[in-house]
Structures are given as structure tokens and as C-alpha cells.
Amino acid sequence: MDNDSATSLKGRPGGSKAVAWCEPLPLTDVKAAGKALGCSVNDVLLACVAGAMREYLVGRGESLQGAELRAMCR
């Protein structure tokens, strides 16, 4: 497998960390979205994370045309 695209998220882990919170999503809404799209609750939540990562990178002015990003959720 080829390497994924270079972004500001790629590199060695650093010691500085930050966290941000949003209002909770009602589980019934997440389940309804999954049912409407024919996917699982996990799929809906991972799509939210992927969208947030995209918005973060775009907000930093990074070009994502043709970019590939690999991530692991634990």
C-alpha cells in the first residue's frame, strides 16, 4: 500500500494536546440517520469524525484534492 498524503496531521506524536466539545447528538437521531442511509451507528459517527477532520484541514488552507488520509479509531 502506498503512503497516504502529507497533511498537517501526519508526523510524530507531540506532547501538546487539546480537546473541544460540542452539544451531544441524541442517539435516536444518529440511529435514524443510520437507518435512512442503510448503515450502522458506528458508520454515522465515523462519517462525522471524517467530516470534522476535513473541515479542520480545509480551515488550515490545506489542499485535499486527491488526498488520502488513513486513521485508526480505538
Summary of the structure (lengths in Angstrom):
residues: 74
radius of gyration: 14.9
end to end distance: 21.5
largest distance: 40.7
contacts: 109
relative contact order: 0.21
helix: 41%
strand: 0%
